[in-house]
Structures are given as C-alpha cells and as structure tokens.
Amino acid sequence: MILLHYGNVVPFNWNTRGYRCFYCGKEMKDCDLLKEHTIVSHKVIDLETFIPQRIISKDVPVKIDITQLGCIVCDIPLASIEDLIAHVVGIHGEEYDNSAGVCVFPFHLHKEILQCVLCEEKYDNFTSLMGHMYKKHMEQACICQICGQSYIDQVRLKRHISNSHVGHRCKFCGRIFDAFHHLEKHKEIIHGIQKSVECSLCSTTFVNQYQLKVHMGKVHNVEKYRLKCEHCPKICTTKGAMMLHVQSLHSDARFECDICDYKTGIKWMIKLHKRKHFGEKNYVCSICDKRFGRSSNLRAHMKVHTGEARGGQKAVKEVESDDGLDLAEMIPRPVLTSKDKRKIMRNNVLQVLLKSTIMPFRWLKSSYRCFYCYEIFQESSDLKNHQHVHIGDEIKEQAMNNYWDPVVYVDISNLSCKLCPENVTDLYELIDHLIAQHGVVYNKDVGICMVAFKLDNFTVYCLACGASFYTFGPLLHHTNKDHKGTSAILCDVCGQHFKDSNLLRLHVKTIHENMGLLCPECGEKFETRSKLKTHQKNQHDIDKKYKCLVCSLTFQSHYKRSRHMATEHKNRQEIKCLHCPKTFVFRSMMMTHLRDTHLKVRNHICGVCGWKAFNSNRLKNHMYKHSGEKNFKCEACDKAFTTRKIMRAHFARMHKSVQQPIITYEHTYVQQ
C-alpha cells in the first residue's frame, strides 16, 4: 500500500487472455492501453479500504509496472523499487516491513521484447517472463524435495510432482510415462484407443483439434481458420501460429546472429539458427547414421524406418540363425497407424518432388488446381505455365506438410532427374533410379503414393491401358474404376476398387445384393434399387416425400418443392438473371445459366473438329457425330438418332398426332 501511495507505478493482474486492471478487472490486450486506463480512470482510490479486500494471499506478489518510476509527492525519478523504498523511509518517514519477503514483482511493460528487471534475461511473451520470475527471483514456502523448485502452495507442488516426477499412468496396464503424448501414443498402439475429431464438412477424422483447424482452413477455406498476416501474404491457422510468425519475421525489436545478418524477434530461434554455422547435428539415426540438428527432425525421420522398435531408435541387429535365415526379417513389423502412413507418404512424395521434374496438381469440381496455391485453371497448359512461379524447396515442404489425401496426382509429361542427366521414362523407373543411384530414402511399404498422368489440352491417355479421353475427369474415373488408381479396397465380386470401405459397402449393396428387382406397378425389371426408384418416381409418381410447407402437395425432389413454393406461394425469393428475364430458384442454377448463355463459357473441346462445348455431356453428345452411334430411338417408329434433341425434332415433325412420350427436360433448373 505504501508503494502504491507514493510510487508512480501501475499495478495490474494478468491471465492467459491478457492484462487486467488491478482495480476494476477490465481485460486489455495492449499494455499501453492498460497504463492509460489505470492512470485516467483510477486517479482517486481509497487504498486503505481497497487493498485488504483485493490482496487475500501473502504468497502472491502484486505485479506492477515501473516504466515511469518515481515519487509522486516529491516528483523525483527513481531507478528501482529498492530506491523507492529507501526514499519513502528516509524522506517521508514511513515504516516498511521487510520481513514479509517479496511483495511486488516489478516489470517494464512493452509491446515487443520483455526484459526482466532483476536480471538481463529477455522474453517475447509475458508467460515465459512470469515463469522466470517465480523460478529465479522468488523463494516460496513449498519446495520440491526432488528438484528443489519452489511453489506458492501445496496444490501447485503436488501438480508439479505428478507431472515431472511421477508421470502419467495408463489405466489399462498401469505403465507410467513421462509425458502425456507418450501415454496417448501407447494407448493408440497397444490398446487400440485413439482420440479423434471429425470434420463436420467432409467427415475426415484427425487426431487433434489443431490438425482439424488446419484442414478446415486449407481444404474448406473456412475464414475462421485463415488468418492473414498484416505485413505479408502469409496465412496461418491459429492465433498462436500467427503471433509466432509476426514475432519472428516482422518484429522491430530483434535478436541478431553475431555471425551473419539473420534477425528474429524470438530468442530461442537464434540458438537453432547458430547450429547451421557450427554444423551441430547431435541427433543421430542409429539405423542409417543420418544426423539432425533437432530432435523433432530425428523423430520425424525415424518414421521412415518402419522396422525400428517402438519408442526407441535402436536398429535391429542382423543375426543369422542356425538354419541360415535372417532373424531380423523374421521379426514381425509393427502395424502402421494412419498417422505413420501419412508421414511416410509425405516424405516419399517430397523426396521425388525435390529431386525430379514431376509436376503435382489437384483436381476438384472439373478444374485443375495448383498444388501450392489452389489457383483454378481450366487448361492444363495454363497450369503448367503457372507452376513455374513456385520455386524453391520450402514451398514444396510446406505443401506436403499440409497434404491429407492418400495419394498425389502428378504430371510426368516432362519427366527427368534433377541430380543427373540419365533418361527416365515413367514414374516407377524414376523412383527406382533415385533409390539405386542417389540413395534417396523411399519407403515402399505404403505404396507408390502417386498417380501419374500426362496432361494435354486436347486428349489425355491412360498410361496403364492406353484408353483416350477428351477431358481429365473421365480419365480419373476410368483410373479409379478399371485400375487401382487412388483406391486400395477391392470388391471381391466384380474387382472394382474403392477409396474407403463405406463406398465399397454402398457398391455391394446397390449392385450385387439387389439384382433383378421388379416394379410392382408395371412389372419392369431393374438391376439396381436406385434405378427402380428412379423409374417409380418418373413413371408412377411414387415416393413423393417432399411436402409443401404451406399446402398439402408433395413432390419428388427438393428442387420441385422449392420451385412450387416460389411460384405459387411467393414465400421464397426467386433469383433473376441480370441479362435476361429468366428467374431461378437457386443461385447455383442462375450462375450455370449465366456462364452458359451469356458468358459463352466453352471449356470442353472436341479433339476431332475443335468444336467447343459448355459441359462434358454436350461434348459427349457431339462425339456421337464422329463415332456414328445412334442411341436415341423414336418410340413411334423406332428410328435412331445421335442426340435427344434431333429425336425430339423428328417426333414433333413426323408424329404430331401421336402422344409424345414423357421426356425429362434437359435444363430443369430454368423457370419456363
């Protein structure tokens, strides 16, 4: 109370959310705002009444800012808390009891680097500084008899002993681990218990919330998890990652390397950086003798060697039995978890990307996407020209660290090895060449991890069987269906491959378990239940499960009900085209109409005559002209035509008196 009465100090509280005003408890992120608020809003405080109510425990020192330290009464600047105490006792005659120990913690609050007032240690965050103050400059009553560290109460001492000296005990087998993540890994491998969180948008599962946030930001572009740096184009997933990025690259107060010009706002990054100068690589793989500067890099590297003992880094010794057999080969390998497989896959692909000229790419919604920046391209040539912008190994490493799919699509049109001039023809030959000639670490236990294509604007060919396609979408479908492609689960009945077991079960249920289904209305036979339901909806008006929310009418689809409510009840706003009078129920349909009719988007090109189509269905109908196929028959005279449009024109011209059969209109989204 004496220090607050005479000293020009700012008391404050602090928690994980930021600073708090000592008097009113208001939370603030900025220390300058805290100082201004305390000085302006709490000029007059009855300290004799307030202090006994605020300070309950004598073991918790009051945190004060002494940036502008001085005596308020005498208007004299002072250098330290000790000088203030001596001044108050000597000049103003106040009594100060030193037997209570440390009563205040002095700080110099700044936005950037925080320096300890009692020593010269610097920190980039207040949490680390507080831990330093308690550990180095305060002797507390509760002392750990094992390591000598002190704590303000018995609760924190017991927590320290439990975490640091007792460990984390497995409730299934009783084994103790020194870290919680070691216990979780033990439960996953030994007991088969794995915590997982599921993405609400695509049902993909992850082992922790951070990976889920990264996935939702990278894959689904959720704005909440895409935090853009104010100083550069960098995008981070969490506030902690953004703070680390800003402090390391854009902070004004920096730590400098005394050997080179490297600067950073984080002290411990200087120590890591200096290892590059001195060549310190103290972490050695006991299997391949490869050395690393960080233990985390070694742990990541060890995942490549799937035969090492769990929890250690000791290689299996090559011991031969009396029968001449290699006992190391007879020892069963541990089962790889999904996380281990993903790490091996990422390392495999990264090694090939760094040491060859293959071009990775993505395919989503009938468009090519850049593997590194997600930019969309309709032509493969534009994609190839664009990817020359992304130069350097760091962007490839970052892209693979954020990649979650089981395989990577790669273009091998211009395939070569970057390390030597030897000619290679395909992906498999390239991988064998890198392993044999350059010693690249590539683990084939998880497969090749890549699917190769030769992209072209006009015609793309299947590299396995030579089948040709006009666009990449049908080629990808063909690869997954007729070859192994990206899938690894096989149907035992027909041999078709699927990406996961759920798709396999759906395939078996719809294709193989419901053969020969009869329509109860007309007796027509269908090979799948889905085709039977489609027939019943279109021909017999059965299964109208979408009921109007206003009247009693039911409809076969959500779209038909929405169109009915918009036109009849006017309780749904119709979307009008900006260039013509047509209206639509859904915005996506209006955008399709806009691109097709007004913008004249024609991205599907005929490889024979160069004719351009809006979508793949129109291009497919156009190709009938070149192939001579006539799959559309007139039900009145059985004459065949190449397209449905020509068949309709024939029917209207030749069979006007005959009742026209029910034909689904091509553009059902247009409001006529």
C-alpha positions in Angstrom: 0.0 0.0 0.0 2.9 2.4 0.7 4.4 1.7 -2.7 1.1 2.4 -4.5 0.6 5.6 -2.4 4.0 7.2 -3.0 5.3 5.5 -6.2 4.4 6.3 -9.8 3.6 2.7 -10.5 0.8 0.9 -12.4 -0.4 -2.3 -10.6 -2.0 -4.9 -12.8 -3.2 -8.5 -13.0 -2.6 -11.0 -15.8 -4.1 -14.2 -17.1 -3.9 -16.2 -20.3 -6.3 -13.8 -22.1 -4.1 -10.8 -21.4 -3.7 -7.9 -18.9 -6.3 -7.0 -16.4 -6.8 -3.7 -14.5 -5.8 -4.1 -10.8 -8.7 -2.0 -9.6 -11.7 -2.9 -11.8 -10.7 -6.1 -13.5 -11.2 -4.9 -17.1 -9.3 -7.1 -19.6 -7.0 -5.5 -22.2 -4.5 -6.9 -24.7 -2.4 -3.8 -25.1 -0.1 -2.8 -22.2 -0.2 0.9 -23.2 -4.0 0.9 -23.0 -3.7 -0.7 -19.5 -1.4 2.1 -18.3 -3.6 4.8 -19.8 -6.8 3.3 -18.3 -5.3 2.9 -14.8 -4.0 6.5 -14.7 -7.1 8.1 -16.2 -9.9 6.0 -14.6 -8.5 5.3 -11.1 -6.8 8.6 -10.1 -8.5 8.6 -6.6 -8.6 5.2 -4.8 -9.1 4.6 -1.1 -6.1 2.2 -0.7 -6.8 1.6 3.0 -10.2 0.1 2.2 -9.4 -1.4 -1.2 -6.1 -3.2 -0.6 -7.3 -5.6 2.2 -10.2 -6.6 0.0 -8.1 -7.1 -3.1 -5.0 -8.9 -1.6 -6.0 -12.1 0.0 -2.8 -14.3 0.0 0.6 -13.0 1.1 2.2 -15.6 -1.1 1.2 -14.0 -4.4 3.2 -10.8 -5.1 1.5 -7.8 -6.8 2.6 -7.2 -10.3 3.5 -3.5 -11.0 4.8 -1.6 -14.0 7.8 0.7 -13.1 8.5 2.1 -16.6 7.9 5.7 -15.2 9.1 5.0 -11.7 9.3 8.0 -9.3 7.9 9.6 -6.2 4.5 11.2 -6.7 4.8 13.5 -3.7 8.4 14.8 -4.5 8.2 14.4 -8.3 11.6 12.8 -8.2 12.5 10.0 -10.7 13.9 6.8 -9.2 15.8 3.9 -10.7 14.5 0.8 -8.9 12.0 -0.4 -6.3 14.8 -0.5 -3.7 15.4 3.2 -4.3 11.7 3.9 -3.9 11.6 2.1 -0.6 14.7 3.8 0.7 13.2 7.2 -0.4 9.9 6.6 1.3 11.5 5.5 4.6 14.2 8.2 4.7 12.4 11.2 3.3 8.7 10.7 4.2 9.3 8.8 7.5 7.1 5.8 6.6 7.7 2.3 8.1 8.4 -0.6 5.6 8.4 -4.1 7.0 10.9 -6.3 5.0 10.1 -9.5 6.9 7.1 -10.3 4.7 9.5 -11.1 1.8 8.8 -10.3 -1.8 5.6 -8.3 -2.0 5.7 -6.9 -5.6 7.0 -8.1 -8.9 8.4 -5.1 -10.9 8.1 -5.1 -14.8 8.9 -2.9 -17.7 5.9 -3.5 -19.9 6.5 -3.1 -23.6 4.7 -4.4 -26.7 7.7 -6.2 -28.2 10.5 -7.7 -26.1 10.1 -8.0 -22.3 13.2 -7.8 -20.1 13.5 -9.0 -16.6 14.0 -6.0 -14.2 16.2 -8.0 -11.8 18.5 -9.6 -14.4 19.2 -9.2 -18.2 17.0 -12.1 -19.5 14.7 -11.2 -22.3 11.4 -12.9 -23.4 9.0 -12.5 -26.2 5.9 -13.2 -24.1 4.7 -12.4 -20.6 4.1 -16.1 -19.7 7.7 -17.0 -20.0 8.8 -13.9 -18.1 6.4 -14.8 -15.2 7.8 -18.3 -15.1 11.3 -16.9 -15.0 10.4 -14.6 -12.1 8.9 -17.3 -10.0 11.7 -19.7 -10.7 14.8 -17.4 -10.4 13.8 -14.5 -8.1 11.4 -15.8 -5.5 11.8 -18.3 -2.8 8.5 -19.8 -1.9 7.3 -21.8 1.0 6.5 -25.1 -0.8 9.8 -26.7 -2.0 10.0 -29.9 -4.1 12.5 -32.2 -2.3 13.4 -33.9 -5.6 14.5 -31.0 -7.8 14.4 -28.0 -5.4 11.9 -25.9 -7.3 9.6 -23.9 -5.1 5.8 -23.1 -5.4 3.4 -20.8 -3.7 1.0 -23.5 -2.4 0.7 -27.3 -1.9 -1.7 -27.7 -4.8 0.9 -26.5 -7.4 3.6 -28.5 -5.7 1.5 -31.7 -6.0 0.8 -30.9 -9.6 4.5 -30.5 -10.3 5.4 -33.8 -8.6 2.7 -35.6 -10.5 3.7 -34.2 -13.9 7.5 -34.1 -13.5 8.4 -36.9 -11.2 5.5 -39.4 -11.1 4.4 -39.4 -14.7 1.2 -40.4 -16.5 -0.2 -43.8 -15.7 -2.1 -45.9 -18.2 -5.4 -47.0 -16.7 -5.4 -50.2 -18.7 -2.0 -51.7 -18.0 -0.6 -49.5 -15.3 2.5 -48.4 -17.2 3.9 -44.9 -16.4 5.0 -42.4 -19.0 7.0 -39.2 -18.5 4.8 -37.2 -21.0 1.1 -37.2 -21.8 1.6 -37.5 -25.5 3.7 -40.7 -24.9 0.8 -42.1 -22.9 -1.6 -41.3 -25.8 0.7 -43.0 -28.3 0.9 -46.0 -26.0 -2.9 -46.2 -25.8 -3.2 -46.0 -29.6 -0.7 -48.7 -30.4 -1.0 -51.2 -27.6 -4.7 -50.8 -26.6 -6.1 -49.6 -29.8 -7.7 -46.5 -28.3 -7.3 -43.3 -30.3 -8.9 -39.9 -29.8 -10.2 -38.4 -33.0 -12.1 -35.4 -34.1 -14.2 -35.3 -37.2 -14.6 -32.6 -39.8 -18.2 -31.5 -40.0 -17.9 -30.7 -43.7 -16.3 -33.9 -45.1 -16.3 -36.4 -42.2 -12.4 -36.7 -42.3 -11.0 -37.6 -38.9 -7.9 -36.2 -37.2 -6.1 -36.9 -34.0 -6.3 -33.4 -32.5 -8.1 -30.1 -32.9 -5.1 -28.4 -34.4 -5.0 -30.7 -37.4 -8.7 -30.3 -37.8 -8.3 -26.5 -37.9 -5.5 -26.7 -40.4 -7.7 -29.0 -42.6 -10.7 -26.7 -42.4 -8.6 -23.7 -43.3 -6.6 -25.3 -46.1 -9.2 -27.6 -47.7 -12.6 -25.9 -47.0 -11.3 -22.3 -46.8 -13.1 -21.6 -43.6 -12.5 -17.9 -42.8 -12.2 -18.5 -39.1 -9.1 -20.6 -39.6 -7.5 -18.5 -42.3 -5.8 -15.6 -40.5 -3.9 -13.3 -42.9 -0.7 -11.6 -41.8 -0.9 -7.7 -41.9 2.6 -7.5 -43.2 2.9 -10.3 -45.9 0.7 -12.8 -47.7 1.3 -15.5 -45.1 -1.9 -17.2 -43.9 -1.9 -19.0 -40.5 -4.5 -21.3 -38.9 -4.4 -20.2 -35.3 -3.6 -17.0 -33.4 -0.6 -18.7 -31.8 0.9 -19.5 -35.1 0.3 -16.0 -36.4 1.9 -14.5 -33.3 4.9 -16.7 -33.7 5.2 -15.7 -37.4 4.8 -11.9 -36.7 7.3 -12.0 -33.8 9.9 -14.0 -35.8 9.7 -12.0 -39.1 8.1 -8.6 -38.6 9.0 -7.6 -35.1 11.0 -4.3 -34.8 12.9 -5.4 -31.7 15.0 -8.3 -32.9 17.7 -10.7 -31.7 20.6 -10.7 -34.1 23.0 -13.5 -35.1 26.6 -12.4 -34.3 27.9 -14.4 -37.3 25.6 -13.4 -40.1 22.8 -10.9 -40.8 20.0 -13.2 -39.6 17.4 -11.4 -37.3 14.4 -12.6 -35.5 12.0 -11.5 -32.7 12.3 -14.8 -30.8 15.3 -15.5 -28.7 15.3 -19.3 -28.9 15.3 -19.2 -32.7 18.8 -17.7 -32.6 20.1 -20.8 -30.9 18.5 -23.0 -33.5 19.9 -20.8 -36.3 23.5 -20.9 -35.0 23.6 -24.7 -35.3 23.7 -24.1 -39.1 27.0 -22.1 -38.7 28.7 -24.6 -36.4 27.3 -27.7 -38.1 25.9 -29.1 -34.9 24.0 -32.2 -35.6 23.9 -34.1 -32.3 20.9 -36.3 -33.0 21.9 -39.4 -35.0 19.7 -42.0 -36.5 21.0 -45.4 -35.3 19.7 -47.2 -38.4 21.1 -45.1 -41.3 23.5 -42.8 -39.4 21.9 -39.7 -40.7 22.4 -36.7 -38.4 20.0 -34.0 -37.5 20.2 -30.6 -35.7 16.9 -31.1 -33.9 15.3 -34.0 -32.0 12.0 -33.3 -33.7 13.6 -33.8 -37.1 15.1 -37.1 -36.0 11.7 -38.3 -34.7 10.1 -37.4 -38.0 12.9 -39.2 -39.8 12.5 -42.3 -37.7 9.0 -42.8 -39.0 10.6 -43.7 -42.4 12.2 -46.7 -40.9 9.1 -48.7 -40.0 11.1 -51.6 -38.6 12.5 -49.8 -35.6 11.4 -50.8 -32.1 8.6 -48.6 -30.8 9.6 -45.8 -28.5 13.4 -46.1 -29.3 15.9 -45.5 -32.1 17.8 -48.8 -31.9 18.2 -50.7 -35.2 17.5 -54.4 -35.3 20.8 -56.3 -35.4 21.3 -58.7 -38.3 21.6 -62.1 -36.6 21.6 -65.3 -38.5 20.0 -68.4 -37.1 21.5 -71.9 -37.3 19.3 -72.6 -40.4 20.9 -69.7 -42.2 17.8 -67.5 -42.0 17.9 -63.8 -41.3 16.2 -63.4 -37.9 15.7 -59.7 -38.5 13.4 -60.5 -41.4 11.5 -63.0 -39.3 10.7 -60.4 -36.6 7.2 -59.1 -37.3 7.0 -55.4 -38.1 4.8 -53.1 -36.0 1.4 -52.2 -37.5 1.5 -48.8 -39.1 -1.1 -46.3 -37.9 -2.8 -43.9 -40.2 -0.6 -41.1 -38.9 2.5 -43.1 -39.6 1.3 -43.9 -43.1 0.6 -40.3 -43.8 4.1 -39.2 -42.7 5.7 -41.9 -44.8 3.6 -40.9 -47.8 4.5 -37.2 -47.3 8.3 -38.0 -47.1 8.1 -40.3 -50.2 6.4 -37.7 -52.4 8.6 -34.8 -51.1 11.8 -36.7 -52.0 10.5 -37.2 -55.6 9.3 -33.6 -55.9 12.7 -32.2 -54.7 14.8 -34.4 -57.0 12.8 -34.6 -60.2 10.8 -32.5 -62.6 7.4 -34.1 -62.0 4.5 -31.6 -61.5 2.0 -32.2 -58.7 -1.6 -30.9 -59.2 -5.1 -31.1 -57.7 -8.4 -31.8 -59.4 -11.6 -30.5 -57.9 -15.0 -29.8 -59.5 -14.0 -30.3 -63.1 -11.0 -27.9 -62.8 -7.3 -28.2 -62.3 -5.9 -26.6 -59.2 -2.3 -25.5 -58.4 -0.8 -27.9 -55.8 0.7 -25.0 -53.9 -1.7 -22.0 -54.0 -5.0 -23.6 -55.0 -5.5 -21.3 -58.0 -8.0 -22.7 -60.5 -7.2 -23.5 -64.2 -9.4 -24.9 -67.0 -6.5 -25.8 -69.3 -3.5 -28.0 -68.3 -1.1 -25.8 -70.3 -2.1 -22.8 -68.1 -1.5 -24.8 -65.0 2.0 -25.9 -66.2 2.9 -22.3 -67.0 1.7 -21.1 -63.6 3.6 -23.6 -61.5 6.9 -22.3 -62.7 6.1 -19.4 -60.3 6.6 -21.6 -57.3 10.4 -22.0 -57.0 12.3 -23.4 -54.0 12.2 -26.4 -51.7 10.5 -24.7 -48.8 7.1 -24.3 -50.6 7.2 -28.0 -51.5 7.9 -29.0 -48.0 5.1 -26.7 -46.7 2.6 -28.1 -49.3 3.3 -31.7 -48.3 3.1 -31.0 -44.6 -0.4 -29.7 -45.2 -1.5 -32.5 -47.6 -4.0 -35.0 -46.2 -5.1 -37.2 -49.2 -3.6 -40.7 -49.5 -2.1 -40.1 -52.9 -0.8 -37.1 -55.1 -1.7 -36.6 -58.7 1.4 -35.8 -60.8 2.1 -34.9 -64.4 5.1 -36.7 -66.0 4.9 -35.1 -69.4 8.5 -33.7 -69.0 10.0 -36.3 -66.7 13.7 -36.2 -65.8 16.0 -36.5 -62.8 17.4 -33.2 -61.4 20.5 -34.9 -60.0 21.9 -36.5 -63.2 21.3 -36.4 -66.9 20.1 -40.1 -67.1 16.9 -40.6 -69.1 13.9 -42.0 -67.3 10.6 -42.9 -69.0 8.0 -43.4 -66.2 7.4 -42.8 -62.5 8.3 -46.3 -61.3 11.6 -46.1 -63.2 12.3 -42.7 -61.7 11.7 -43.9 -58.1 14.0 -47.0 -58.6 16.6 -44.7 -60.1 16.6 -42.3 -57.2 16.9 -45.1 -54.7 19.6 -47.0 -56.5 21.7 -44.2 -57.9 21.3 -41.4 -55.4 20.4 -43.2 -52.1 17.1 -41.4 -51.7 15.1 -42.8 -48.7 11.8 -44.0 -50.1 9.6 -46.4 -48.1 7.5 -48.6 -50.4 5.6 -50.2 -47.5 2.7 -47.7 -48.2 2.9 -48.0 -52.0 4.0 -45.5 -54.6 1.8 -42.7 -53.1 1.4 -41.0 -56.5 -0.8 -41.5 -59.6 0.9 -40.4 -62.9 -0.7 -38.7 -65.8 0.4 -37.0 -69.0 -1.7 -33.8 -69.2 -2.8 -32.3 -72.5 -5.3 -29.7 -73.6 -7.0 -31.9 -76.2 -6.6 -35.6 -75.4 -5.4 -37.4 -72.3 -4.4 -41.1 -72.3 -4.5 -43.7 -69.6 -0.9 -44.7 -69.0 -1.9 -48.2 -68.0 -4.1 -49.3 -70.9 -3.8 -46.5 -73.5 -7.5 -45.5 -73.4 -8.0 -41.9 -74.6 -10.3 -39.3 -73.1 -11.2 -35.7 -74.1 -11.1 -34.3 -70.5 -9.3 -35.3 -67.3 -12.5 -36.1 -65.3 -13.5 -39.2 -67.3 -9.8 -40.4 -67.2 -9.7 -40.1 -63.5 -13.0 -42.0 -63.2 -11.6 -44.7 -65.5 -8.4 -44.9 -63.5 -10.2 -45.5 -60.2 -12.7 -47.9 -61.7 -10.6 -50.1 -64.1 -7.2 -49.8 -62.5 -6.2 -49.5 -58.9 -5.7 -45.7 -59.2 -6.2 -43.9 -55.9 -8.2 -46.7 -54.3 -6.9 -49.6 -52.3 -10.1 -51.6 -51.4 -11.2 -54.3 -53.8 -14.7 -55.6 -54.5 -14.5 -59.4 -54.4 -17.4 -59.8 -56.8 -16.5 -57.5 -59.7 -13.0 -56.4 -58.9 -13.8 -52.7 -58.8 -11.6 -50.6 -56.5 -12.9 -48.0 -53.9 -11.3 -45.3 -51.8 -12.7 -46.5 -48.5 -14.8 -49.3 -47.0 -18.0 -47.2 -46.9 -18.0 -46.8 -50.7 -17.4 -50.5 -51.1 -20.4 -51.4 -48.9 -22.6 -49.0 -50.8 -21.4 -50.5 -54.1 -22.1 -54.1 -52.9 -25.5 -53.2 -51.5 -26.7 -51.4 -54.6 -25.1 -53.5 -57.4 -24.6 -57.1 -56.1 -27.3 -57.6 -53.4 -30.4 -56.3 -55.3 -30.2 -58.0 -58.7 -33.5 -58.5 -60.6 -35.8 -56.0 -58.9 -39.3 -55.8 -60.3 -41.5 -52.8 -60.4 -44.8 -53.6 -58.5 -46.8 -51.3 -60.8 -45.8 -52.4 -64.3 -43.6 -55.5 -63.7 -40.5 -54.0 -65.5 -37.2 -55.5 -64.2 -34.2 -53.4 -63.0 -30.7 -54.4 -61.9 -30.3 -51.9 -59.1 -32.6 -50.5 -56.4 -31.7 -46.9 -57.4 -32.8 -47.5 -61.0 -36.1 -48.9 -59.7 -36.7 -45.9 -57.5 -35.9 -43.5 -60.4 -38.4 -45.4 -62.6 -41.1 -45.3 -59.9 -40.7 -41.5 -59.4 -40.8 -40.7 -63.1 -43.4 -43.2 -64.4 -45.7 -43.8 -61.4 -45.3 -40.7 -59.2 -44.3 -42.9 -56.2 -42.2 -41.8 -53.3 -43.1 -38.1 -53.2 -41.6 -37.4 -49.8 -41.1 -33.6 -50.1 -44.2 -32.0 -48.7 -45.0 -28.3 -49.3 -44.7 -26.3 -46.1 -47.9 -24.3 -46.9 -50.3 -26.6 -48.7 -50.7 -30.4 -48.8 -48.9 -31.1 -52.2 -45.9 -33.5 -52.2 -43.1 -33.6 -54.7 -40.4 -36.0 -55.8 -37.4 -33.7 -55.2 -36.3 -30.8 -53.1 -35.9 -28.6 -56.2 -39.5 -29.2 -57.4 -40.9 -28.3 -54.0 -38.8 -25.1 -53.8 -39.9 -24.1 -57.3 -43.6 -24.7 -56.3 -43.2 -22.6 -53.2 -41.6 -19.8 -55.1 -44.1 -19.6 -57.9 -47.3 -20.5 -56.1 -46.9 -19.2 -52.5 -44.3 -16.5 -53.1 -42.6 -17.3 -49.8 -39.2 -17.9 -51.5 -37.4 -15.2 -53.4 -36.6 -16.0 -57.0 -33.2 -15.1 -58.4 -33.4 -13.1 -61.6 -30.7 -13.2 -64.3 -29.0 -9.8 -64.7 -29.0 -10.1 -68.5 -32.4 -11.6 -69.4 -35.9 -12.0 -67.8 -35.4 -15.7 -66.7 -35.7 -16.5 -63.0 -34.3 -19.3 -60.9 -34.9 -21.0 -57.6 -31.2 -21.5 -56.6 -28.3 -19.2 -57.2 -26.1 -22.0 -58.5 -28.6 -22.6 -61.3 -28.5 -18.9 -62.2 -24.7 -19.0 -62.3 -24.8 -22.0 -64.6 -27.2 -20.2 -66.9 -25.1 -17.1 -66.8 -21.9 -18.9 -67.8 -23.6 -21.0 -70.5 -25.9 -18.4 -72.2 -24.4 -15.0 -71.6 -20.7 -15.5 -70.9 -20.4 -18.3 -73.5 -18.0 -20.4 -71.4 -16.8 -23.3 -73.6 -14.1 -25.2 -71.9 -14.7 -28.7 -73.3 -13.2 -29.0 -76.8 -13.7 -31.8 -79.3 -10.4 -33.4 -80.2 -11.6 -34.2 -83.7 -13.0 -31.0 -85.1 -12.3 -28.4 -82.4 -15.9 -27.8 -81.5 -16.3 -26.3 -78.0 -19.0 -27.3 -75.5 -20.1 -25.9 -72.2 -20.0 -29.2 -70.3 -18.9 -32.8 -70.8 -22.5 -34.1 -71.5 -22.8 -31.8 -74.6 -19.3 -32.8 -75.7 -20.3 -36.5 -75.3 -23.4 -36.0 -77.4 -21.4 -34.1 -80.0 -18.9 -37.0 -80.3 -21.7 -39.3 -81.5 -21.5 -37.4 -84.8 -17.9 -38.6 -85.3 -18.5 -42.1 -83.9 -21.8 -42.7 -85.8 -23.5 -44.1 -82.6 -27.3 -43.6 -82.6 -28.6 -44.3 -79.1 -31.8 -42.3 -79.1 -34.8 -44.1 -80.6 -38.1 -42.7 -81.6 -40.8 -44.6 -79.7 -43.3 -44.1 -82.6 -41.2 -45.5 -85.5 -38.0 -46.9 -83.9 -35.8 -44.7 -86.0 -32.5 -43.9 -84.2 -30.7 -40.6 -83.8 -27.4 -39.4 -82.5 -28.9 -36.9 -79.9 -32.1 -36.5 -78.0 -32.6 -33.0 -79.5 -32.7 -34.4 -83.0 -35.0 -37.2 -81.9 -37.4 -34.6 -80.4 -37.4 -32.5 -83.6 -38.2 -35.6 -85.7 -41.0 -36.6 -83.4 -42.6 -33.2 -83.5 -42.4 -33.0 -87.3 -43.4 -36.6 -88.2 -45.6 -37.8 -85.3 -47.6 -34.8 -84.2 -50.8 -36.9 -83.9 -49.1 -39.5 -81.7 -49.0 -38.8 -77.9 -45.4 -37.6 -77.0 -43.7 -39.8 -74.5 -42.6 -38.5 -71.2 -39.1 -37.0 -71.6 -37.2 -35.2 -69.0 -36.3 -31.7 -70.0 -32.5 -31.1 -70.2 -32.4 -27.8 -68.2 -34.9 -28.5 -65.4 -33.5 -25.5 -63.5 -34.9 -22.9 -65.9 -38.2 -21.4 -64.8 -40.3 -21.5 -68.0 
